[in-house]
Amino acid sequence: MRVVECNVCGELISASDDEELVVEVRRHMDDQHGDLGVDDERVRDLVAEGAYDATDA
């Protein structure tokens, strides 16, 4: 499981891999922060720079 924190609201977004995580972050940005106009390149950068493996605690 891969996760990344939204750099706008702090919500954790998770998916099975980075490719799926890009889709989920895109969906989150559109649904929650559509007024910001975040483009696909920025979404990919956010995942590339901030995603990490989730561990069970």
Summary of the structure (lengths in Angstrom):
residues: 57
radius of gyration: 10.6
end to end distance: 13.2
largest distance: 35.3
contacts: 143
relative contact order: 0.26
helix: 53%
strand: 18%
